[in-house]
Amino acid sequence: MRLGDYLDAGFRVCEDEEWTELHRCLCTREFQVLVLGVPGYDAVFGGQPIADFARGFVCPVVLVGPNRPETIHLNDPAALLTDALGLEPCTWVRLSRAATSLTM
């Protein structure tokens, strides 16, 4: 998946601790998918491990990395969009509800 494959790509920095702006953008469908780069296995987002954040978030979340850009994890809502995202079977991993960290 490459950004250049999509015409309607947008970026926004959402820094408030309550995620009000992020939530608004996703709920109003200004953005349809939250894509987060994972800099390391111990990455934190929203004050919790990034995988836990993605698993619990109600909107589609795609985690990319940390080892390679081809390492892709999807939460349950994002897993429903694999065709729209252009992801082939076996090129991504669903974030397991039972796991406490990313599996590579």
Helices and strands as residue ranges (DSSP letters): G 3-5, H 20-27, E 34-37, E 44-45, E 48-49, H 50-56, E 61-64, E 72-74, H 76-79, H 82-85, E 93-94
